[in-house]
């Protein structure tokens, strides 16, 4: 798969492609399973999937324009800019290949159970949990997600949550380029 990595395939060195939370989950899964500690399986949509979404919908120029109009002196238009950025993301459509891979990984997780499972969909930004930055709590988490449509909606909303007002301001305050954080 191009856009998916299972927790069993993820290590801490994968932060640039899966973010800090997912890299941590990969380490937990790999190191604790062999010690008999149960860690639920899961998967990450890699940063290339996010960039595929942006490029497929031709959102980079529009997002760049919206974000460039942020008043970085007073931040008096932060709420307006954040709302516009999130609306742009939510107006996009998931590329078929990305959607297919997410659903394939989802079905693989569901195959091991006869009962309906629910999942957590969490944003794990690639600039998160770095020695000089912590984006903790700035993006959304969606709990008790079940069903294909709800899973894709949660992934979509997770992408949009990269542009919460708090996350935008944090990136500005710490010198992160908006379009380089996935």
VEXDREN-2710 file (C-alpha; in Angstrom, 1 decimal):
% VEXDREN-2710
k/r/px/py/pz
1/UNK/0.0/0.0/0.0
2/UNK/1.2/3.5/-0.8
3/UNK/-0.7/5.5/1.7
4/UNK/-1.1/3.1/4.7
5/UNK/1.3/1.8/7.3
6/UNK/0.2/-0.8/9.9
7/UNK/1.4/-0.1/13.5
8/UNK/3.6/-3.2/13.1
9/UNK/5.5/-1.4/10.3
10/UNK/6.0/1.9/12.1
11/UNK/9.0/3.0/14.2
12/UNK/9.9/6.2/16.0
13/UNK/12.0/7.1/12.9
14/UNK/8.8/7.4/10.9
15/UNK/7.7/10.6/12.6
16/UNK/8.1/12.6/9.3
17/UNK/5.7/10.3/7.5
18/UNK/3.2/9.3/10.2
19/UNK/3.5/11.9/13.0
20/UNK/4.4/11.6/16.6
21/UNK/1.3/9.8/18.0
22/UNK/1.5/7.1/15.3
23/UNK/5.2/6.6/15.7
24/UNK/4.7/6.1/19.4
25/UNK/1.8/3.7/18.7
26/UNK/4.0/1.7/16.3
27/UNK/6.8/1.5/19.0
28/UNK/4.3/0.4/21.6
29/UNK/2.7/-2.2/19.3
30/UNK/6.0/-3.7/18.2
31/UNK/7.8/-3.7/21.6
32/UNK/4.9/-4.6/23.9
33/UNK/3.2/-7.3/21.9
34/UNK/6.4/-9.5/22.1
35/UNK/6.3/-9.1/25.9
36/UNK/2.7/-10.3/26.1
37/UNK/1.1/-6.9/26.6
38/UNK/-2.0/-6.4/24.5
39/UNK/-1.9/-3.4/22.2
40/UNK/-4.7/-3.0/19.7
41/UNK/-3.7/-3.2/16.1
42/UNK/-4.2/-0.1/13.9
43/UNK/-2.8/1.8/10.9
44/UNK/-1.7/5.2/9.9
45/UNK/-2.5/7.2/6.8
46/UNK/1.0/8.5/5.9
47/UNK/1.7/12.1/5.1
48/UNK/1.8/11.3/1.4
49/UNK/-1.9/10.5/1.6
50/UNK/-2.6/14.0/3.0
51/UNK/-0.5/15.6/0.3
52/UNK/-2.3/13.5/-2.3
53/UNK/-5.6/14.8/-1.0
54/UNK/-4.4/18.4/-1.2
55/UNK/-3.0/18.0/-4.7
56/UNK/-5.9/16.0/-6.0
57/UNK/-8.2/18.9/-4.9
58/UNK/-5.8/21.6/-6.0
59/UNK/-6.0/23.1/-2.5
60/UNK/-2.4/24.2/-1.9
61/UNK/-2.7/27.6/-3.8
62/UNK/-6.1/28.4/-2.1
63/UNK/-4.9/27.5/1.4
64/UNK/-1.7/29.4/0.9
65/UNK/-3.7/32.5/-0.2
66/UNK/-6.1/32.2/2.8
67/UNK/-3.3/31.7/5.3
68/UNK/-1.2/34.6/3.9
69/UNK/-4.0/37.0/4.8
70/UNK/-3.7/36.2/8.5
71/UNK/-2.8/39.3/10.5
72/UNK/0.3/37.9/12.3
73/UNK/0.6/41.1/14.4
74/UNK/-2.8/41.0/16.1
75/UNK/-4.3/37.7/15.0
76/UNK/-7.6/39.6/15.0
77/UNK/-8.8/37.6/11.9
78/UNK/-7.5/34.2/13.1
79/UNK/-11.0/32.8/13.5
80/UNK/-12.0/33.9/10.1
81/UNK/-8.9/32.5/8.5
82/UNK/-9.2/29.2/10.4
83/UNK/-12.8/28.8/9.3
84/UNK/-11.9/29.4/5.7
85/UNK/-9.0/27.0/5.7
86/UNK/-11.1/24.2/7.3
87/UNK/-14.0/24.9/4.8
88/UNK/-11.5/24.5/1.9
89/UNK/-10.3/21.1/3.3
90/UNK/-13.9/20.0/3.9
91/UNK/-14.9/21.0/0.3
92/UNK/-12.3/18.5/-1.1
93/UNK/-13.0/14.9/-2.2
94/UNK/-11.0/12.0/-1.2
95/UNK/-9.0/10.5/-4.1
96/UNK/-10.3/7.1/-5.0
97/UNK/-6.9/5.3/-4.4
98/UNK/-6.5/6.9/-1.0
99/UNK/-10.1/6.1/0.0
100/UNK/-9.6/2.5/-1.3
101/UNK/-6.5/2.0/0.8
102/UNK/-8.0/3.4/4.0
103/UNK/-11.1/1.1/3.6
104/UNK/-8.9/-1.9/2.8
105/UNK/-6.9/-1.4/6.0
106/UNK/-10.2/-0.8/7.9
107/UNK/-11.6/-4.1/6.6
108/UNK/-8.4/-5.9/7.5
109/UNK/-8.8/-4.8/11.1
110/UNK/-12.5/-5.8/11.1
111/UNK/-11.8/-9.3/9.7
112/UNK/-10.6/-10.6/13.1
113/UNK/-14.0/-10.0/14.8
114/UNK/-17.5/-11.2/14.3
115/UNK/-18.9/-8.2/16.1
116/UNK/-19.0/-4.6/15.0
117/UNK/-15.8/-2.7/16.1
118/UNK/-15.4/0.9/16.7
119/UNK/-12.3/2.9/16.2
120/UNK/-10.5/6.1/17.1
121/UNK/-9.4/8.4/14.3
122/UNK/-6.7/10.7/15.5
123/UNK/-4.7/13.4/13.8
124/UNK/-1.0/12.8/14.2
125/UNK/0.8/15.8/12.7
126/UNK/4.3/15.4/11.3
127/UNK/5.7/18.3/13.3
128/UNK/4.2/16.9/16.5
129/UNK/6.1/15.6/19.5
130/UNK/9.4/17.0/18.3
131/UNK/12.1/18.1/20.8
132/UNK/11.3/21.8/20.1
133/UNK/7.5/21.6/19.5
134/UNK/4.4/19.9/20.8
135/UNK/1.1/20.2/18.9
136/UNK/-0.7/18.2/21.6
137/UNK/-4.4/18.7/21.7
138/UNK/-4.5/21.0/18.6
139/UNK/-6.0/18.6/16.2
140/UNK/-9.2/16.6/16.5
141/UNK/-9.8/13.0/17.7
142/UNK/-12.9/11.1/16.8
143/UNK/-14.0/8.2/18.9
144/UNK/-16.4/5.3/18.4
145/UNK/-16.1/5.5/14.6
146/UNK/-17.7/2.6/12.7
147/UNK/-18.7/2.1/9.1
148/UNK/-16.9/3.0/5.9
149/UNK/-18.6/6.4/5.4
150/UNK/-18.0/7.5/9.0
151/UNK/-14.4/6.4/8.8
152/UNK/-13.8/8.5/5.7
153/UNK/-15.6/11.5/7.2
154/UNK/-13.5/11.3/10.3
155/UNK/-10.3/11.2/8.3
156/UNK/-11.5/14.2/6.3
157/UNK/-12.3/16.1/9.4
158/UNK/-9.0/15.1/10.9
159/UNK/-7.3/16.7/7.8
160/UNK/-9.3/19.9/8.4
161/UNK/-8.3/19.9/12.0
162/UNK/-4.7/20.8/11.0
163/UNK/-6.2/24.2/10.6
164/UNK/-7.8/24.8/13.9
165/UNK/-7.2/28.4/15.1
166/UNK/-4.9/27.1/17.8
167/UNK/-2.8/25.0/15.4
168/UNK/-2.5/27.9/12.9
169/UNK/-1.3/30.3/15.6
170/UNK/1.1/27.8/17.1
171/UNK/2.7/27.2/13.7
172/UNK/3.1/31.0/13.2
173/UNK/4.5/31.5/16.7
174/UNK/7.0/28.7/16.2
175/UNK/8.0/29.3/12.7
176/UNK/6.5/26.2/11.1
177/UNK/5.4/26.5/7.4
178/UNK/1.7/25.7/7.2
179/UNK/2.0/23.6/4.1
180/UNK/5.0/21.6/5.3
181/UNK/3.1/20.1/8.3
182/UNK/1.0/17.1/7.3
END
